[in-house]
Amino acid sequence: MTDTQEQPEQPLVTWVEASPFVGVALVGLVAALVPFNSVNVLLGLLAALSVLAIVAAAITIRTAARHSWTALLAPALLLVVIAVARQYAQVEGVGAGLSPLIALPIVWVAMTGTRKQLITFAAGSAAVFWVPAATSSTGSSAVSEWRLGALWLVIGVVVAPVVQDLMTKLHAESASLREAHAMLASVGRNARLSSIIVADPEGRVESFSSGAEEMLGYREVAVLGQPAEMFHDAAELAAIGRELGLPSGASVLHALARQESSNRRWTYVRADGGRRQVLLALTERRDESGNPMGFIGVAIDVTEAARAEHELGREKDRLSKLADHDPLTGLPNRRKFELELRRHLQRIDHDKPRGGLLLLDLDRFKDVNDTLGHEAGDALLVEVAQALRAAVRADDVVGRLGGDEFAVLVVDGGPEILERIAADLVAGVADCAVGHPDIRRNVRASVGAVTIEAALEHELDILVLADLAMYDAKDAGRNQYVLMRDPGSAPQRYEARLAWRSRIETALAEDRLELLVQPILDLHDDVVRSGEALVRLRQDGELISPAAFIPVAERMGLMPQIDTWVIEHAIALAAQLRQHRPDMQLHVNVSARSLDAPGLETLIDEALTAHELPPSAIVLELTETAAVADLPAARAFTTRIRELGCGVALDDFGVGYGSYTYLKELSLDAIKIDGSFVREAVSSPTDRAIIGSIAALGHELDKRVTAEYVHDEQTLALMREHQIDQAQGYVVGEPVAPAVFTRRFLSVVDGT
């Protein structure tokens, strides 16, 4: 180390380092100077003074910093004493043993001084010999002195620096080791967030951190020397021992330490018997020779994290169940049921298919909601679900597809089994009651049943066939079942429905659906700034009314595809219409089947973004019938759509006994009075009273009120009289192609 590398503060020189040098110097001086065969007062005095000088110099070592010149006072005095002693001792023929003592100051400076100090002392050592040679020695004596001086100079300049480098390195390593030990001890004492336990080769505790005390409830003094396995759950330790093929105890911990086991979850047992979940890392301790010295265990308390993880797992299970199960009845929902159905159809032997599907719909269920409210309806649904479970076997799957529609997957059995279960389902629903005799008398079930063999033969969706069979049961008088037993049992009337299914699918594939627009008149200023998009199917050059194909699409499960087509094209159309009237709104119908369809909001949002259209340009309409079928789904749908920024209108309002419930339950912007109250309103005081009450209630709730089926001027005037906000019907305009709509109703705005 050079002078430029010296640190501002250096550690003091210790007695342990200095005492050997002081001792050797004293013994050497006394032995060399004191004559044992005669008494020489001068030499005795010189020896005494030398001893005192060495002792005095040595005392200064306790207050001298390493590498300082003060620390070199002792070796400097020793050089002076040796030089003086050699000069006078040679007169008396003693002191021959003084020359080797020159090594003491050189070695001392090599250990505690800098390179500059070492060279200085090397020169001083040479001077001890060269000064007498130059001043008083003659002949061979002088030559000898010159040689000795040169020898010690070489030793001080060449050999001693090597020693000095070794000592510097040793000192640095020792300091690093002391620092590491101090740091480890400090960590062990002060670590509060983790437990650090150090064990010896026998697995007994050598060190126990404050964090371990806090985590385990023991004091360090109480556990030192105790087996480290005392903190572990005995059964857990034994189980891990069996995994490793070792007896339970310290051998398990030693084995894991050799493997440097990390982040393994353990159970620690506290002094009070409490248990803590920890992540424990075990590391083997080894000495410089690589011999095992025990192990160190560092543990982090993860009890709360483990508890939170457990709760999170339970919450995930709950959410997973909510995603796959109907929250009211606990039955698998449509998504889960259809998944189970697909899995079953993939597993069956197509050469000898077994099992079948039953679809059940409650007859007159809407009356329960309308007369007794949705709480009574929900109670009935729960009781029906229980009855369905009781009517089937343990392996069969019962699901609620939505509203009052249920399904049963019979996983095994022939037509006779399906027929027996279908009969039991009809009887079970008939026996259900919710505390009201009218419900027991009126609520019944229509069941459609299809064997898997029949579905495979027709190459049709088994749900579609079961739905067709169910509607046959309704057409036959309800409260019964219809079973499609085999491939040849399908009635001819199915063929017409299936043909319509094919036409709809072809129209979707070939983009042969079209949108017409019917104007909606604002009665406050007689301006058409809204319209309703109405879908038609083009076939053989003609437009087919929705009354011909929408019911079939609903029963065949095709409405979500039609809704998707209508929404995408309606948003594109709205963007075109807004080029002529910037405040134009377009109403779009959504079926009950699409209320909980995944991705519907994403579809709307992406289409609005693609056409740079504000969400307020679109108003989605759902019918009161759709709301009745599944009020929770309707509630969630209206909330999501309004959060998206689109408007929501309730169509056909007033046809149900529970209409006012939907105003409370659903997030709406507008209500559209059903045409049954509007057609005869001019001549019917009852209809007029109903229209007036709906208008007053709608305005009180800050809802826009629209009257449908306004077919003449008298009816239109009546709607103005009752302060209806908007009118829709043939008196305003029939549904027309978008180009015609633009020409008739928007040309005044853009000046074309």
Secondary structure in CASP SS format (residue, H / E / C, confidence):
PFRMAT SS
TARGET T0000
AUTHOR 0000-0000-0000
METHOD secondary structure of the structure
MODEL  1
M C 1.00
T C 1.00
D H 1.00
T H 1.00
Q H 1.00
E C 1.00
Q C 1.00
P C 1.00
E C 1.00
Q C 1.00
P C 1.00
L E 1.00
V C 1.00
T C 1.00
W H 1.00
V H 1.00
E H 1.00
A H 1.00
S H 1.00
P H 1.00
F H 1.00
V H 1.00
G H 1.00
V H 1.00
A H 1.00
L H 1.00
V H 1.00
G H 1.00
L H 1.00
V H 1.00
A H 1.00
A H 1.00
L H 1.00
V C 1.00
P C 1.00
F C 1.00
N C 1.00
S C 1.00
V C 1.00
N C 1.00
V H 1.00
L H 1.00
L H 1.00
G H 1.00
L H 1.00
L H 1.00
A H 1.00
A H 1.00
L H 1.00
S H 1.00
V H 1.00
L H 1.00
A H 1.00
I H 1.00
V H 1.00
A H 1.00
A H 1.00
A H 1.00
I H 1.00
T H 1.00
I H 1.00
R H 1.00
T H 1.00
A C 1.00
A E 1.00
R C 1.00
H C 1.00
S C 1.00
W C 1.00
T H 1.00
A H 1.00
L H 1.00
L H 1.00
A H 1.00
P H 1.00
A H 1.00
L H 1.00
L H 1.00
L H 1.00
V H 1.00
V H 1.00
I H 1.00
A H 1.00
V H 1.00
A H 1.00
R H 1.00
Q H 1.00
Y H 1.00
A H 1.00
Q H 1.00
V H 1.00
E H 1.00
G C 1.00
V C 1.00
G C 1.00
A H 1.00
G H 1.00
L H 1.00
S H 1.00
P H 1.00
L H 1.00
I H 1.00
A H 1.00
L H 1.00
P H 1.00
I H 1.00
V H 1.00
W H 1.00
V H 1.00
A H 1.00
M H 1.00
T H 1.00
G C 1.00
T C 1.00
R H 1.00
K H 1.00
Q H 1.00
L H 1.00
I H 1.00
T H 1.00
F H 1.00
A H 1.00
A H 1.00
G H 1.00
S H 1.00
A H 1.00
A H 1.00
V H 1.00
F H 1.00
W H 1.00
V H 1.00
P H 1.00
A H 1.00
A H 1.00
T H 1.00
S C 1.00
S C 1.00
T C 1.00
G H 1.00
S H 1.00
S H 1.00
A H 1.00
V H 1.00
S H 1.00
E H 1.00
W H 1.00
R H 1.00
L H 1.00
G H 1.00
A H 1.00
L H 1.00
W H 1.00
L H 1.00
V H 1.00
I H 1.00
G H 1.00
V H 1.00
V H 1.00
V H 1.00
A H 1.00
P H 1.00
V H 1.00
V H 1.00
Q H 1.00
D H 1.00
L H 1.00
M H 1.00
T H 1.00
K H 1.00
L H 1.00
H H 1.00
A H 1.00
E H 1.00
S H 1.00
A H 1.00
S H 1.00
L H 1.00
R H 1.00
E H 1.00
A H 1.00
H H 1.00
A H 1.00
M H 1.00
L H 1.00
A H 1.00
S H 1.00
V H 1.00
G H 1.00
R H 1.00
N H 1.00
A C 1.00
R C 1.00
L C 1.00
S E 1.00
S E 1.00
I E 1.00
I E 1.00
V E 1.00
A E 1.00
D C 1.00
P C 1.00
E C 1.00
G C 1.00
R E 1.00
V E 1.00
E E 1.00
S E 1.00
F E 1.00
S C 1.00
S H 1.00
G H 1.00
A H 1.00
E H 1.00
E H 1.00
M H 1.00
L H 1.00
G C 1.00
Y C 1.00
R C 1.00
E H 1.00
V H 1.00
A H 1.00
V H 1.00
L C 1.00
G C 1.00
Q C 1.00
P E 1.00
A H 1.00
E H 1.00
M H 1.00
F H 1.00
H E 1.00
D C 1.00
A H 1.00
A H 1.00
E H 1.00
L H 1.00
A H 1.00
A H 1.00
I H 1.00
G H 1.00
R H 1.00
E H 1.00
L H 1.00
G C 1.00
L C 1.00
P C 1.00
S C 1.00
G C 1.00
A H 1.00
S H 1.00
V H 1.00
L H 1.00
H H 1.00
A H 1.00
L H 1.00
A H 1.00
R H 1.00
Q C 1.00
E C 1.00
S C 1.00
S C 1.00
N C 1.00
R E 1.00
R E 1.00
W E 1.00
T E 1.00
Y E 1.00
V E 1.00
R C 1.00
A C 1.00
D C 1.00
G C 1.00
G C 1.00
R E 1.00
R E 1.00
Q E 1.00
V E 1.00
L E 1.00
L E 1.00
A E 1.00
L E 1.00
T E 1.00
E E 1.00
R E 1.00
R E 1.00
D C 1.00
E C 1.00
S C 1.00
G C 1.00
N C 1.00
P E 1.00
M E 1.00
G E 1.00
F E 1.00
I E 1.00
G E 1.00
V E 1.00
A E 1.00
I E 1.00
D E 1.00
V C 1.00
T H 1.00
E H 1.00
A H 1.00
A H 1.00
R H 1.00
A H 1.00
E H 1.00
H H 1.00
E H 1.00
L H 1.00
G H 1.00
R H 1.00
E H 1.00
K H 1.00
D H 1.00
R H 1.00
L H 1.00
S H 1.00
K H 1.00
L H 1.00
A H 1.00
D H 1.00
H E 1.00
D C 1.00
P C 1.00
L C 1.00
T C 1.00
G C 1.00
L C 1.00
P E 1.00
N C 1.00
R H 1.00
R H 1.00
K H 1.00
F H 1.00
E H 1.00
L H 1.00
E H 1.00
L H 1.00
R H 1.00
R H 1.00
H H 1.00
L H 1.00
Q H 1.00
R H 1.00
I C 1.00
D C 1.00
H C 1.00
D C 1.00
K C 1.00
P C 1.00
R C 1.00
G C 1.00
G E 1.00
L E 1.00
L E 1.00
L E 1.00
L E 1.00
D E 1.00
L E 1.00
D E 1.00
R C 1.00
F H 1.00
K H 1.00
D H 1.00
V H 1.00
N H 1.00
D H 1.00
T H 1.00
L H 1.00
G C 1.00
H H 1.00
E H 1.00
A H 1.00
G H 1.00
D H 1.00
A H 1.00
L H 1.00
L H 1.00
V H 1.00
E H 1.00
V H 1.00
A H 1.00
Q H 1.00
A H 1.00
L H 1.00
R H 1.00
A H 1.00
A H 1.00
V C 1.00
R C 1.00
A C 1.00
D C 1.00
D C 1.00
V E 1.00
V E 1.00
G E 1.00
R E 1.00
L E 1.00
G E 1.00
G C 1.00
D C 1.00
E E 1.00
F E 1.00
A E 1.00
V E 1.00
L E 1.00
V E 1.00
V C 1.00
D C 1.00
G C 1.00
G C 1.00
P H 1.00
E H 1.00
I H 1.00
L H 1.00
E H 1.00
R H 1.00
I H 1.00
A H 1.00
A H 1.00
D H 1.00
L H 1.00
V H 1.00
A H 1.00
G H 1.00
V H 1.00
A H 1.00
D H 1.00
C C 1.00
A C 1.00
V C 1.00
G C 1.00
H C 1.00
P H 1.00
D H 1.00
I H 1.00
R H 1.00
R H 1.00
N H 1.00
V C 1.00
R E 1.00
A E 1.00
S E 1.00
V E 1.00
G E 1.00
A E 1.00
V E 1.00
T E 1.00
I H 1.00
E H 1.00
A H 1.00
A H 1.00
L H 1.00
E H 1.00
H H 1.00
E C 1.00
L C 1.00
D C 1.00
I H 1.00
L H 1.00
V H 1.00
L H 1.00
A H 1.00
D H 1.00
L H 1.00
A H 1.00
M H 1.00
Y H 1.00
D H 1.00
A H 1.00
K H 1.00
D H 1.00
A C 1.00
G C 1.00
R C 1.00
N C 1.00
Q E 1.00
Y E 1.00
V E 1.00
L E 1.00
M E 1.00
R C 1.00
D C 1.00
P H 1.00
G H 1.00
S H 1.00
A C 1.00
P C 1.00
Q C 1.00
R H 1.00
Y H 1.00
E H 1.00
A H 1.00
R H 1.00
L H 1.00
A H 1.00
W H 1.00
R H 1.00
S H 1.00
R H 1.00
I H 1.00
E H 1.00
T H 1.00
A H 1.00
L H 1.00
A H 1.00
E C 1.00
D C 1.00
R C 1.00
L E 1.00
E E 1.00
L E 1.00
L E 1.00
V E 1.00
Q E 1.00
P E 1.00
I E 1.00
L E 1.00
D E 1.00
L C 1.00
H C 1.00
D C 1.00
D C 1.00
V E 1.00
V E 1.00
R E 1.00
S E 1.00
G E 1.00
E E 1.00
A E 1.00
L E 1.00
V E 1.00
R E 1.00
L E 1.00
R E 1.00
Q E 1.00
D C 1.00
G C 1.00
E E 1.00
L E 1.00
I E 1.00
S C 1.00
P H 1.00
A H 1.00
A H 1.00
F H 1.00
I H 1.00
P H 1.00
V H 1.00
A H 1.00
E H 1.00
R H 1.00
M C 1.00
G C 1.00
L C 1.00
M H 1.00
P H 1.00
Q H 1.00
I H 1.00
D H 1.00
T H 1.00
W H 1.00
V H 1.00
I H 1.00
E H 1.00
H H 1.00
A H 1.00
I H 1.00
A H 1.00
L H 1.00
A H 1.00
A H 1.00
Q H 1.00
L H 1.00
R H 1.00
Q C 1.00
H C 1.00
R C 1.00
P C 1.00
D C 1.00
M C 1.00
Q E 1.00
L E 1.00
H E 1.00
V E 1.00
N E 1.00
V C 1.00
S C 1.00
A H 1.00
R H 1.00
S H 1.00
L C 1.00
D C 1.00
A C 1.00
P C 1.00
G C 1.00
L H 1.00
E H 1.00
T H 1.00
L H 1.00
I H 1.00
D H 1.00
E H 1.00
A H 1.00
L H 1.00
T H 1.00
A H 1.00
H C 1.00
E C 1.00
L C 1.00
P C 1.00
P H 1.00
S H 1.00
A H 1.00
I E 1.00
V E 1.00
L E 1.00
E E 1.00
L E 1.00
T E 1.00
E H 1.00
T H 1.00
A H 1.00
A H 1.00
V H 1.00
A H 1.00
D C 1.00
L H 1.00
P H 1.00
A H 1.00
A H 1.00
R H 1.00
A H 1.00
F H 1.00
T H 1.00
T H 1.00
R H 1.00
I H 1.00
R H 1.00
E H 1.00
L H 1.00
G C 1.00
C C 1.00
G E 1.00
V E 1.00
A E 1.00
L E 1.00
D E 1.00
D E 1.00
F E 1.00
G C 1.00
V C 1.00
G C 1.00
Y C 1.00
G C 1.00
S H 1.00
Y H 1.00
T H 1.00
Y H 1.00
L H 1.00
K H 1.00
E H 1.00
L C 1.00
S C 1.00
L C 1.00
D C 1.00
A E 1.00
I E 1.00
K E 1.00
I E 1.00
D C 1.00
G H 1.00
S H 1.00
F H 1.00
V H 1.00
R C 1.00
E C 1.00
A C 1.00
V C 1.00
S C 1.00
S C 1.00
P H 1.00
T H 1.00
D H 1.00
R H 1.00
A H 1.00
I H 1.00
I H 1.00
G H 1.00
S H 1.00
I H 1.00
A H 1.00
A H 1.00
L H 1.00
G H 1.00
H H 1.00
E H 1.00
L C 1.00
D C 1.00
K C 1.00
R E 1.00
V E 1.00
T E 1.00
A E 1.00
E C 1.00
Y C 1.00
V C 1.00
H C 1.00
D C 1.00
E H 1.00
Q H 1.00
T H 1.00
L H 1.00
A H 1.00
L H 1.00
M H 1.00
R H 1.00
E H 1.00
H C 1.00
Q C 1.00
I C 1.00
D C 1.00
Q E 1.00
A E 1.00
Q C 1.00
G C 1.00
Y C 1.00
V C 1.00
V C 1.00
G C 1.00
E C 1.00
P C 1.00
V E 1.00
A C 1.00
P H 1.00
A H 1.00
V H 1.00
F H 1.00
T H 1.00
R H 1.00
R H 1.00
F H 1.00
L H 1.00
S H 1.00
V H 1.00
V H 1.00
D H 1.00
G C 1.00
T C 1.00
END
